[in-house]
Amino acid sequence: MKGLKSLISKHYTKEEFAWIMQDWANSVYSLMITTAIFPLYFKTVSSNAGVSAADSTAFLGYANSIATLPCRLWRLFLEL
């Protein structure tokens, strides 16, 4: 632990390191929600509504694709 503290103190201030750790933790949290928890929740809710497992997977894929389109268009706008 002493080696890690000396490595961190040489490169980052305490505030910068705290921000790095918060950013890392927030990224892990959103990754877990979008890749592990939400698909299971979506499949459970859709199966309770009478939608087949294959259709619910397809609908989730369609929704992700449609949601990605505005992000792509916004990126093109920002590159101008």
C-alpha angles and dihedrals in degrees: 000000000000091000091051092050092051091047092050095045091053094055109026139033118237091257093050092050091048090052091049091052092047091049092049093049092047091051092051091049094052091044092054093048095049098041106032115015106034097050090053091048091047092050092049094049094045093047089051087053091054099258116139120245093246093050093048090052090049092048091051090051092049091049092050091049093049091047091051093056097072089047090054093047091048090052091054089051092051093051092061 
